[in-house]
Amino acid sequence: MEVSAKLRFLRMSPRKARLVCDVIRGMDAEEAQVQLQFLRKKAALPVLKLLNSAMANAENNFKLKRDNLFIKKITVDQGPTLKRWKPRAFGQPAMIRKRSAHITVILGEYKETPKKKLKEAKKKEGLVKKPERPVVDIGEIKQEAKGKKEAERQPEQQKKRSFISFKKIKEKFSRRLGER
């Protein structure tokens, strides 16, 4: 089984990140963690966090053991480039490219875990449950529908009353002004 994790938009040149990823490619997952902890490169910390995330995904989501994992594939792709300008000689601008990277880690297993064991582990933990549907009485549904219909009728009657009262008000004001 393969487990993956992605780190996107890392504000670092992909060329610099590849130096670190090339060191750990194909290694045992725990051995790669140790390598990254003592590697003196700026890219080592984000790659270590990504590797820890992939291992946590394997343990929690797929019930795999840490001892059985290795780095099957790790790729560093180029992300979007931010373009900035810096003034140079004779007042001319020079472009500065602030590159970003996307890193993907895919962990594999040395020995495949049978699918039956995975399903059993999920059932034990209670991850696979059938949703329980509530039992509803038909009489309750009909009463709710009647209540809604009555509520819809009441505003219409209120509108008629307000319209009538508006006419009476208009007549009173027209009498006072002597318009009749």
N, C-alpha and C positions, 0 to 999 in steps of 0.2 A: 504494500500500500504506500502511496506517496502522499506526503503532507507538504503544503506550501505556505509561504508567508511572503508578503511584499512590502517593500519600503519605497515609497514614491516621493518624488520632489525633494530628494536630499540635496541641499545646497553645497555641493562639492563636485569637482570635476570627475566625470566617469573614469578618466584615465588614472586618477589618483586612487579611486575606490577599487579599480580592477587590480591594483598591486596587492591590496589586502585580500581580495577574494581569491586571487590565484594561489595564495599561500594555503588556504584552507580547503580548496576544492578537492573532493574525494576523501576527505578525512572522516574519522569517527567523530560524531557530534560532540561528545564530551572532550575529546582531545582538541578539537577546533576551538572550543570555549577557552581552554587553557592557553592555546596559542594566541588568541585574540586579546586575552587579559594582559599578556606581557609584550605584545607587539607595540612598537613606538611609532605608530602612524595615527594621524587624526581620524582616518576612516575606520579604525579598528573598533571604536566605541559604538557607532551606529550599526555596524555589521554584527557586533556581539549582541546588541539588543534585538536585532532581527532574528538571529539564530536562536536566542532564548525564547522569542515569541513563537517560532516554528516548533521548537521542542515542546512548549506548553500546549500548542494546538494538538500535537501528536498525543500527548498524555491525556489531556482533558476531553478532547472531542472524539478521538479514535481509540483511546485506551491502549496505547502502545507504550513499550518500555523504553526508557532513555538509553539503556545499554545496547539496544538493538538498532539504533538509528545511525545513519551516516549521511553525509552531504552528497546527494546524488547529482545535483546540478545547482550551480549558482551563476547567475548572469547579472551583468551590469550594463544597462542600456542608457542612452542619453535622453535626458528630459528637456524641457524647454530652456532656452538660453535667454537671460536678461541682458539687454544691450544698454550700456552706459557710455558716456563720453568723458574724456579727460583732455584738458587743454595741453597742447604740445608746442613745439617751436614754431615761430612765425605766426602764432595765433591760430594754428590749425588744430582741429579736434582729432583725437585718436580714439578709436572704438575699444571699449573694454567689454569682453564677453564673460558674464557671470554664469557659468554652466551649472546644470543640475543633473542628477542621476536617478534612475529607477533601478532598484536591486531586487531580484527575485531569488529566493532560496527554496529548493525542493529537497526534502529529506526522504530517504528510502530506508527500507528495512533489510537487515542481513538475512534474517529468517522470517518468512511470511507468517503473519498471524492468521489462523483460520477464521473465516467469516462467522462461523458458528460461535466461536468464543467472543467475538466482538458483539454479536447480538445478545448473547447471554449477559455480558457485562453491562450492556445498556439496560436490559430488563431488570437486573439486580438493582441498579442505581435508580431505576424508575424514569428513565429518559423516554422510553417508548410507552406511551399511554394512549388508550382510545378515549376520545373526548366523550364525556357523559352529557347526554341531551336531557334537558329538564322536561318533565311531563306536564303538559298544559291541558286544562279542561276546555272543551269547546264552548261551554256555557260562559266562561270568563271572557273568551274572545268576543262572543256575541254581545255581552254587556258592554265591553269597551267600545265596540263599534257603534252601539246605540248611543252611548254617552257622547261620542264624537259627533254624531249626526245632530244630536240635540244642541251641542255646543255651537255647531255651525249655524243652526237656525236662530239662536238667540241674538247674535249680532245683527242679523237682518231686521229683527223686530226693533232693536235699539235704534238702528238707522232711521226707521220710519218714525219713531217717536221724536228723535232729534230734529227731523225735517219738519214735523208738525209744529214743534215748539219754535222753530226758527220762523215759520210763517206768522205765528202769533206775535212774536217779538217785532217783526217787521210792521205788522198792522198797528201796534201800539205806537211805534216811533213815527209812522206816517200820520197818525191822528194828532200827535203832539205838534208836529211841524205844520199841520194844516194842509197836507197835500191831497187829502181825499176830497 
